[in-house]
């Protein structure tokens, strides 16, 4: 009700704010040429500071701690010492070229501005780099947020047992019930209770981080579920859970696949080979699917935003003109991404449940129905 | 290539963070929520069944009540009917009795009237007899006073007796 009353004002405010940001950015980009490629890559990859707005020296960035174990020493300093990769601190600098994204140790413990054109010899790349990067920071924030949300929801069940759900509980409960009844139970059958916590955690982790990634400013905006390391770990956990819950029949089916002509198995074990590769491709596909979907969405959105600056470089008026179209497409993409967030979280959970269910020895017919 | 190169730090934090996250949720959240939902489902199911049972019982009670009411009505009707029959009977009896009484009274009266009548008739007969004797005596004395008339009378009687 309140929202309805003020929605016009809110929309107006939002548009005004956007125009201000646009014009500021346009002015900034006029100084040096705008290059969409690096701009997009910079936004979807990890970084050592959390860039809020602005360019170069005028930018506002939240410095995040760099944590390294180098030569047996624990090294801690804030990322603003790097000055966006233009400075070194105690010999530590942000890598370039092949080492981009890593932290390198320079040959001498050099501190200060890195001049362009000067070659700084690299001693070694810091392998044990557990810096709180932008994605790690986003991970921590989102984990704290979801934990808090779910603990408060769980508290509601304890405070008001057997009552109708209220507030957050009413939002979360239908999703949980849906997952339990439509995804977990059909795929896992009698094993469902054992794997329910993992699958629910998986779903809400992916969903929440997908949604956080859609928020353009600080607590959100990190491309966490579009990061190969994150999706990789999720897929790896599914992989291990699947393998460890594998029953005798699961392994037997891999070695000696039923319902396949014998000549596919006997002289040349084609089918077993395919099955064994399949064991690894399943989690690999899980990893790539989530990563690609989320990253692609971000790239498209950033592409539309980039258009504004590309045209703005030609003529500021053109930039403003294109911004209208771009924002329209940006909104459209955002809604699409909202849908994709749910779909990808659902698909990841569903496929994980099916893989685990198959390993647990659930009946094939039932699985085919759900697929 | 930075895009598809997983970084060690993120893997480390992801494993740690997701591990702790999973531990907390699996220990403090999912059991509570799933049990909460299951218990509520059970409660709703129980209450539905209870409601159904109560409803059935109520129906049964209603039926019994109806039955009792019907029985009471039937009983009342019976009693009323019986009363009516008794009253009818009583009325009938009293009427018969009254009739009989009236009849007897009438009969008595008739008898009395008859008796009175007989008496009166007897009296009247006697009276008339006396009267006629008197008249006859007077006529006789008058008629028989002259000879001619005696003859005429005798003649007439003879004629009449001949005719007979």
Interface residues (C-beta under 8 A of the other chain):
Chain A: X41 X44 X45 X46 X67 X100 X101 X102 X127 X128 X129 X130 X131 X132 X133 X135 X136 X139 X140 X143 X146 X147 X150 X151 X153 X154 X157 X158 X161 X162 X163 X172 X173 X176 X177 X180 X193 X196 X197 X198 X200 X201 X205 X227 X228 X229 X230 X232 X233 X234 X237 X291 X295
Chain B: X2 X3 X4 X5 X6 X7 X8 X9 X10 X11 X12 X13 X14 X15 X17 X18 X20 X21 X22 X24 X25 X26 X28 X29 X30 X31 X32 X33 X34 X35 X36 X37 X39 X40 X43
